[in-house]
């Protein structure tokens, strides 16, 4: 009863609300002469709630996700191939309650699941507790972003002449009072 009521009422504070909570232990690092392992444990909670009001009753619905996540990153201190493993133990719960003035009916159900993902990392030489690693997708994204930004700089520099000497027709749509009092009196400055 208490957990269910907390999930129903503790989700923010409005008729439709959302709340989230994340609490992580500090990263624990263990190193040998050539390899380091960082482990981080996090509790993550996210709830969404909805309240419906009817003539003679109020209904509450809440959906919560409670996750215990452990991230383990193994990386060579001198650079090379590393590995990141993320394991999650997840409870997804759905709660419903009705209050009709005298009676409070509630129902809840939870499902448990586990998720695991493993990424191969490309690591540079790193200090213990501070891995300098990228995923293959992240490295490809970074390389493409650098290329696109370089092309944008090149495009902007090729437009400096056009910016210095703008030409062409300018159409301005303003209220007549602004046009009569500001725009038209300023036009001679542009000829």
Secondary structure as GFF3:
##gff-version 3
##sequence-region A 1 191
A	DSSP	alpha_helix	2	9	.	.	.	ID=ss1
A	DSSP	beta_strand	16	24	.	.	.	ID=ss2
A	DSSP	beta_strand	28	31	.	.	.	ID=ss3
A	DSSP	beta_strand	35	53	.	.	.	ID=ss4
A	DSSP	beta_strand	58	76	.	.	.	ID=ss5
A	DSSP	beta_strand	80	99	.	.	.	ID=ss6
A	DSSP	beta_strand	104	123	.	.	.	ID=ss7
A	DSSP	beta_strand	133	135	.	.	.	ID=ss8
A	DSSP	alpha_helix	136	158	.	.	.	ID=ss9
A	DSSP	alpha_helix	160	164	.	.	.	ID=ss10
A	DSSP	alpha_helix	176	178	.	.	.	ID=ss11
A	DSSP	pi_helix	179	183	.	.	.	ID=ss12
A	DSSP	alpha_helix	184	186	.	.	.	ID=ss13
A	DSSP	three_ten_helix	187	190	.	.	.	ID=ss14
###
